[in-house]
Amino acid sequence: MYEVCIYTKDITYNPNYDGYAISLPASKAEIEDALQRTRVCGKNNHVLEFLFWPEFLIPILENCESTIKEANVLVTDIFTFDESNIYKYEEVLRFLPELTMRSLINAAFSLECFEFYTGIHSEEALGAFAIEMDILPVLESLPEEIYDLLSEKKVGTYMVEQENGVFTEEGYCFRFEEGWNDVYDEKIQNFKEESNCPILICLEVGEKGGYREAWIGLPCREESIRESREYLSAEIGGECRFEKVQSVISQLEKMRFSFQDIEKLNLLAQSLLEEEGKNIWKYKALLETKSPASVKELIELKVSFKSYMTSGMPSFFDIRWPRLINIEGC
């Protein structure tokens, strides 16, 4: 599991401030929630501490001063890597003229342009491997009896020169295909273009192994929800389910809702959209204190939350919000 601990640049001097750790990859709602909990204000006004990442990658990422969005985009690909691909990725970075978040992300999405032979650490071992596996085109025209006369070291040296390959502690790596997947702008932009809606609901149709889902941002038109239900039912067949919720209000993701709740969630989303960031923090604090069990209680607390004020600096180590005081005494 890849984690980052987020710190805002504005409060790092405070001894009670410990930042907030989040597991990646994460949804935009989860990241927005984490940024709010760490009191990050302003674009990219935060620093990251990388936890449980490959050791070779941590100093590189820290030197790049990556943002949480960039780290999340990078993780979406390397999270799927097996051990051999992690080794390959480490070696591919040696081919980069400079190490930036752009080049790190592009490299992660370009591993298919490189080959990695685990356990090959010398020209002689490389030549022996190439002869045995018959992977060197220049040798294809030679009679089989000539193979025994070949110098394994010379064959390996020839391959390194031709492929501009490198030997590492884990093996031999080289580029076998020209080109580069320059996906940085696309991946970052797609992340930025995710819905800014305060609540996302997921509708789903089908069974395990063959289902489709549609995410709808709230607030939205009632027709959008109906059209999505009809489309999913027609496309897959079967009953459409209200499956889950993603929200910057993380408490909502722990609750269960039905189709009958969507209209009220839509109203709640509209009211959240109109709030300033500090009021969203206060509402989150109230929800985590009161633990509402229904959408009706969510709305009631939304109506009454302005009667509360915050007091004291939060303890970020145990992820609590500032203490709430009811100034109206109710």
DACORTA-V275781 format. One record per residue. RES is the residue in one small letter. D_CENTER is the distance of its C-alpha to the mean C-alpha in Angstrom with 1 decimal. Layout:
<<RES | D_CENTER> <RES | D_CENTER>>
This chain:
<<m | 11.1> <y | 9.1> <e | 9.8> <v | 10.6> <c | 13.7> <i | 14.0> <y | 17.6> <t | 19.3> <k | 21.8> <d | 24.5> <i | 25.0> <t | 24.4> <y | 28.2> <n | 28.6> <p | 29.3> <n | 27.9> <y | 24.4> <d | 21.9> <g | 18.6> <y | 15.9> <a | 13.4> <i | 10.2> <s | 8.3> <l | 4.6> <p | 2.7> <a | 4.7> <s | 7.0> <k | 8.8> <a | 11.6> <e | 10.1> <i | 9.2> <e | 12.6> <d | 14.2> <a | 13.1> <l | 14.4> <q | 17.5> <r | 18.1> <t | 18.2> <r | 20.5> <v | 18.6> <c | 20.8> <g | 20.6> <k | 18.2> <n | 16.2> <n | 18.7> <h | 16.7> <v | 16.3> <l | 13.9> <e | 15.1> <f | 13.1> <l | 14.0> <f | 14.2> <w | 12.9> <p | 15.5> <e | 18.5> <f | 19.1> <l | 15.8> <i | 16.0> <p | 19.0> <i | 17.8> <l | 14.6> <e | 17.0> <n | 19.5> <c | 17.3> <e | 16.6> <s | 13.0> <t | 11.6> <i | 8.6> <k | 7.6> <e | 8.4> <a | 6.7> <n | 3.1> <v | 5.2> <l | 6.8> <v | 5.0> <t | 4.8> <d | 8.4> <i | 9.6> <f | 8.5> <t | 11.3> <f | 13.7> <d | 16.9> <e | 19.0> <s | 20.9> <n | 18.0> <i | 16.8> <y | 20.4> <k | 20.5> <y | 17.5> <e | 19.3> <e | 22.5> <v | 21.1> <l | 20.2> <r | 23.9> <f | 24.7> <l | 22.9> <p | 25.5> <e | 23.1> <l | 19.8> <t | 17.7> <m | 14.0> <r | 15.3> <s | 17.0> <l | 14.3> <i | 11.9> <n | 15.0> <a | 16.2> <a | 13.2> <f | 13.9> <s | 17.7> <l | 18.4> <e | 20.9> <c | 23.1> <f | 23.8> <e | 25.7> <f | 25.7> <y | 28.7> <t | 28.1> <g | 31.1> <i | 32.9> <h | 33.9> <s | 37.1> <e | 38.9> <e | 41.3> <a | 38.6> <l | 36.9> <g | 40.3> <a | 41.2> <f | 37.9> <a | 38.4> <i | 42.1> <e | 41.4> <m | 38.5> <d | 40.4> <i | 37.3> <l | 39.2> <p | 40.7> <v | 43.5> <l | 44.9> <e | 45.0> <s | 48.5> <l | 50.0> <p | 52.3> <e | 50.9> <e | 53.6> <i | 52.5> <y | 49.2> <d | 51.1> <l | 52.4> <l | 49.1> <s | 47.9> <e | 44.4> <k | 43.8> <k | 44.9> <v | 42.8> <g | 39.7> <t | 40.6> <y | 41.1> <m | 37.6> <v | 35.9> <e | 37.9> <q | 37.2> <e | 33.5> <n | 32.9> <g | 31.1> <v | 30.3> <f | 31.0> <t | 28.8> <e | 28.9> <e | 27.1> <g | 28.7> <y | 29.4> <c | 27.0> <f | 28.0> <r | 27.0> <f | 28.8> <e | 27.6> <e | 27.8> <g | 25.3> <w | 21.7> <n | 18.7> <d | 18.2> <v | 15.1> <y | 13.8> <d | 15.6> <e | 14.7> <k | 10.9> <i | 11.1> <q | 13.9> <n | 12.4> <f | 9.7> <k | 12.7> <e | 14.8> <e | 13.1> <s | 15.8> <n | 16.9> <c | 18.8> <p | 18.9> <i | 19.0> <l | 17.5> <i | 19.5> <c | 19.0> <l | 22.2> <e | 22.6> <v | 25.5> <g | 26.4> <e | 26.4> <k | 24.0> <g | 23.7> <g | 24.6> <y | 23.1> <r | 21.7> <e | 19.8> <a | 19.7> <w | 17.8> <i | 20.2> <g | 19.7> <l | 22.5> <p | 24.9> <c | 26.2> <r | 29.5> <e | 30.8> <e | 31.5> <s | 27.8> <i | 27.3> <r | 30.5> <e | 29.8> <s | 26.4> <r | 28.2> <e | 31.0> <y | 28.9> <l | 26.9> <s | 30.2> <a | 32.0> <e | 29.3> <i | 28.9> <g | 31.8> <g | 31.9> <e | 31.1> <c | 28.1> <r | 26.2> <f | 24.4> <e | 21.5> <k | 19.0> <v | 17.9> <q | 14.8> <s | 16.0> <v | 15.7> <i | 18.7> <s | 17.0> <q | 20.5> <l | 20.7> <e | 18.0> <k | 20.5> <m | 23.4> <r | 24.9> <f | 26.2> <s | 28.5> <f | 29.3> <q | 32.0> <d | 29.5> <i | 27.7> <e | 30.5> <k | 30.3> <l | 26.5> <n | 27.0> <l | 29.5> <l | 27.3> <a | 24.5> <q | 27.1> <s | 28.4> <l | 25.0> <l | 24.4> <e | 27.6> <e | 26.9> <e | 26.1> <g | 23.3> <k | 25.7> <n | 27.0> <i | 23.6> <w | 23.3> <k | 26.8> <y | 26.1> <k | 23.2> <a | 25.6> <l | 28.3> <l | 26.3> <e | 25.3> <t | 29.0> <k | 30.5> <s | 28.2> <p | 29.2> <a | 29.7> <s | 30.1> <v | 29.1> <k | 32.7> <e | 32.1> <l | 28.8> <i | 31.0> <e | 33.8> <l | 31.7> <k | 30.3> <v | 34.0> <s | 35.1> <f | 32.2> <k | 33.9> <s | 36.8> <y | 34.6> <m | 34.1> <t | 31.9> <s | 33.6> <g | 32.5> <m | 29.4> <p | 26.7> <s | 25.9> <f | 22.2> <f | 22.6> <d | 23.2> <i | 21.0> <r | 24.0> <w | 24.8> <p | 28.1> <r | 31.2> <l | 32.5> <i | 36.2> <n | 37.8> <i | 40.1> <e | 41.9> <g | 42.7> <c | 41.6>>
